[in-house]
Amino acid sequence: MRKISNENLIAFHPGYYIKKYLDDQNMNQRELADRLNTNEKTVSQLINGKIDLDNRLITGLALVLGTSESVWKNLNDKYLATKNQIEEQNQLEEEKTVQRQLDYKYWTNLGVVQPTNNADKKVFELRKFFHISNLKVLENKDFLVQYKMAVSEITDKNVINSNAWVQTALNMGELEDAAPINLESLKKSLPEIRKMALDAPTVFLPKLKQILGESGVAFVVIPNLRSCGINGAVKWLGKDKVLLAMNDCSKYTDIFWFTFFHEIRHVFQQKKGHIILSTEKNIGLNSALDLEALEKDADEFAKSYLIGKIQYNEFVAKGDFSKRAIEEFSKENQISSGIAVGQLQRDKYIPVNRLNNLRQKYSFAADKSR
């Protein structure tokens, strides 16, 4: 194109001025090509803004048209600089459409971006935090969260926010100190971790982070992000460190610990080179892995480890789901009553609105960047 523009700028390609000269001198493109010792195709491309000037063409135009070389060099440099500005401004406007799909306060509350009301600055801050050159990357269904293209209910906003949440989890995980991975040590620590379900988050969370870090697992709990749909993620960060990330949405005792042990199982599955995501519902993910089998295995592990398959089946067989019976069962098995209630609700032995007073709801302070 001989010129490009937006609302603020306009850039004229040197070909625009060459065309005006040819018109004024009643010279055709073939004659100019002959005088430049080139072909008509090159001249046509130049006049129509399809190629830029190089040193040979700059020298030739100066001789043929009786000007200085600096005239054409300056026209070319100005065009390229203004064109670059226009492209950057146009890209920024496109990125703002993505930025508006994100809750910027989410990241300011985490302390990872600077507070601002300026839309341009929001784009710059988010680019830097996400380690991407263009926020449009977050629209890619194959970026971090691989969606199936056939799932119609998934919106651009879902894709953008799920990719953003996963990248946030990865960044937070990188900040966590962790010893080289030791799965045997992690396995031995699971009974101690299970007992933590009887404590409050302020008590168990520091201990949990320490134990996991000593076993090579970077554990982060970060706020839920609207329109995200992801509850947890596991990814090997190199050979010696594993990320285990969870969001804090509706984290009742039973949901938190079930999700935690579900994700722990994914760590032991050792699917290096992949991000294993746990979602609120079947949102249609693509993966080279058999996600259905991995999820089923993780679910069974979490349920069995938290409650005990034999003990739970024996309790269910008795058919007494009174508050007193559940509290006695929980005490005997050293688990929170909320965990037992949650599992009984999921298995439909009691209604979802019954005995929820036994299901303590956790509150987590957002992790801040260091």
N, C-alpha and C positions, 0 to 999 in steps of 0.2 A: 504494500500500500504506500502511496506517495505521502500520506499523512495519517497520523493516528492522534486521537484526542480523548479527553474525558471532560468533566465539568470544569476542571481547573487548568488544564494544560493542553497544548497542541504542539505536535512535532512534525516538521516537514522533512521528508527524505530528500537528500540532494537530487534525486531523480526528478523531483517537482520542479526545481530550478533549471535542470537540464532540458526538460520538456518545454519550458517557457522560452529558453534560448533557441531551441530548434524551431519553434513556432515563429519567433521573431525573425529568425534568419532564413526562414523558408527552407530549412535543411531537413532531409529525412533521416531515419535511423540508419539506413544502409550507408549513407555518406559519412555519418559520424563514426560508424563501425570501421569503415575503411581508414579514416583519419586516425583512429585510435589503434589501428592494426589489431582489431579483434573481430568478432562476428556479431551479426544482427541479434542473435539470441541474448548475448551478454548485454548489449545496449538496451534491448527490450526489458530484460530483467532489472537493469539499473534504473531505467526511467519509471518502471512500475513499482519500484521500492522492494523488489524481491531479493536483491543482493546489496550489500554495503560496499562502500568504496574501499579499495586497498591502495597501497602505495603506488602501484603501477598505474591504476586508473586515475589517481590524483595527479600524478605527473603528466599523464597524457591529456587530461582535461585542461590543465593549465596551459599546455602548449597549443592545443587545438582551439581553445576558446579565448586565448590571450589574457589569461588572468594569472595571479600568483597561486602557487600550490597551497599557501596558507588559507586562501579563500575556501577551497574545497575540503581541506582538512578540518577547518573550523566548523563548516556546515555539517560535515559528517560527525564530528565529535559532539556538537550541540544536539544533533538529531538523536544520536545514541544515548546521550545522557538524559534528554527529555523523555525519550521512549522508555528508558529504564524507570524513570520516575512515574510515568503513567502506568506502566505494568505493575510497579510496586503498589501504587495507590489502588489500582483495580483489584489486585490480589488482596489488599487489606480490606476492601469493601466486601469481598467474597468471604474472607475469614470472619468478619463481623457477624455474618449470618450464622456461622458455627458458634461463635462466642456467645451469641444471644441464646443458644440452646443449653448453655452451661450456667450453673449458679456460681458466679465468681466469688461470692462470699464464702462458699464452701472451702476454697483454697486460701482465702485470706484468714479464715478461722483456724486453718491448719498452720498458718504462719509461713507458707511457702511462696506466696506472691505478695507484692506490695499493694496495699489498699489504694484504690483509685476509682474515680467515676468516669475517667476518660476511656472511651471505647478502644482507641488505638493502643493506649498503654496496656489495657487488659489483654489485647491480642499479643503484644510483645512479651508480657509477663508469662502468659500461658504457654507460648511457644518455648520460652526458655525453660520453664519447669518440666514440660513434657518432652523436651529434647527433640523437637520436630521443627522443620523449617516453615511449615504451613499448617494451620489448624484444620484445613480441609482433609488432612491425613486421617483425622478422627472419624470421618464419614466412611472410611474404607472398612467394609465388613470382614476383610481378611487381615486387618492390621494386628490387633492383639486378641480380639474376640471374633472368632470365625463363625459368622452366621450362615445358615443355609439360606440361599437366595429365594427358595420357594416359600419361606415362612412369611406370609402376607401381613401378619399383625405387627411385625417388627418395624418401627419407624426410624427415620434418620436420627431423631432425638435419642432413641434407645441405643442405637449404635454409637453415637457420639459419646454419650455418658458412660456406657459400659467400657469403651476403650479408655476414656479419661480415668475411670475408677481403677482399672487394672494398672495403668501407667503410674497412677498415684501410689498404689500398693507397691509396685516395683521400686519406685523412688524411695519410699519409706523403708522398705526392706534393705535397700543398699546402705542406709544409714545405721542399721542395727549391727552392733558388734556380735560376732559369732565365732566360736572355735571351729576347726575343721569338722565336717560332718562325721558323726559317730552314731550310726543307727542302733548299734547294740546298747550304747549308753542311753539313747532315747527310749528304747524298749524297756529297759530296767527302771526308768523313771516314771513310766505310765501309772503304776499303782499309787505313787505319791501324788501325781497330778490328779488322779481320780478323786482322791480325798479332798482336794481343794474345792470341789463343788459344794462343800458344806460352808465355805467361807464367803465373805463379801469380796467384791472385785478389788477394793482398796487393799485387801490383805493378800489375795491370791495372785493378782496380776503381776506385781514385781517378782514374786517367786517363780511364777510361770515363765516370764520372760528370761529370768536367769537360768533356769533349768534347761529351757529350750536352746538358749544361746550357747550354753556349755556343750550341747549336743550338736551344734551346727545349724540350728533352725532359727532364722530371723522371724520373729513373731510380731505382727502388727495388728492392732484393732483400730480401724479407721471409720469415720462416720459413714452412714449410708448416704448414697447420692441418688436423688430423685431421678426416675426414669432409667435407672441402671439395671436392676434386676439380678445383680450378682451378689451372692452371700459370702463367698470365699474363693480363694485362689491359692494354688500351690505351684511353685516353679523353682527349678534348680538354678541358682545364680552361680554359674561356673561349676566346678567339680566339688567344691568343699563347703557350699552354703546353700540352704534351701529357704525360700520364702514361704511362709504360711500366713496368709492375710485373711482377716474376717471383717465384715462390717458389723456395726453395732445396732442395726435395725431390729426393733422388737425382740431384744435379746433376753427373753425370759430364761430362767435357770436351765430348763430342759432344752430350749432351742440353742442356747449358747454352747452347752457342753456336748450336745449331740453334734452340732456343727463342728466343734473343735475336734472331737475324736473322728468324725468323718474326714476332716482335712488331714489329720494325722495319718490316717490310713493311706491317703493319697501320697504322703511323703514316703511311706514304706513301699508303695508300688513302684517308686523309682523310675518314673517316666521322664527321663532327662531329655531336654530339648523341646519340651511341650509345656504349655500352661494348662493346668487342669482347673476348670472353673465349676463352682457349685452355684446353681441359679435358683431363683424363687419358684420357677415353674419351667416346663419344657419350652424354652424360648428358641429352640432349633439351632443347635450348634454343629458346625462341621469340625471334624478332627480326623487325623490319621489314626487316632486311638479308638478303641471300642469303648466309648464313653458310657454307654448303658451298662456294660459289664463292670467297669471301674466304679461307677456310682452305686450299683447294687452291692458290690463287695464292700464299699466304704460304709454304706448304710447298715449292713449286717454287722460289720465290725463295731460301729459306734453303739448300736443297740445292745449287742452282746457284752461289750466291755463295760458299758455304763451300768447296766442292770444285772446282767448274768442271765443267759438264756434259760438254763435249767430252773433257777430260782423264780424267774419271771413266769415261766410256763406253769410251775407249781402253784404260784399265787393266783394266776388267772383261773386255773382249774377249780379253785375253791369258790369262785364267784362272788366273793365278798369284797365290794369296792367302796365300802364306807370310809369316811375320813379316818376313823380310828384304825381300821385294818391297813390302810395305805401308809399311815404314819408308822405303824409297828413294822410293816414290811420294809419300809425305807430305813428305819433305825437298825434292823437286823442286818441289812445289806450295806450299811454305811453310805447311803446316798441321800441326796436331798429329796424331800417329799415331792417337790415340784417336778423332778425328773420322772418319778413314777407316774404322777398325774399326767404329765405331757405324753408319755408313752401310751398310757391307757386311752387317752383321748385320740391319739393318732391311730391306734388299733381299734377304735370305736367301741371300747368296752364301757366308756362313760361319755356323756355329751361334752362337747367342747366348752360349754358354759358352766360346767360343774367343777367345784373345788379349785377354781383358779386362784383363790386366796392362798393356796399352798405354792403357787408358782411365782416366786420372787422375780421381779424385773430388775435387771442390772442397768447401771448408768456408767458410761465410760467417758472420761475426759479425752478430748481429741489429742492425739500425738502431735507434738510440735517438732518441726525440723530443727536439727542441731547445727 
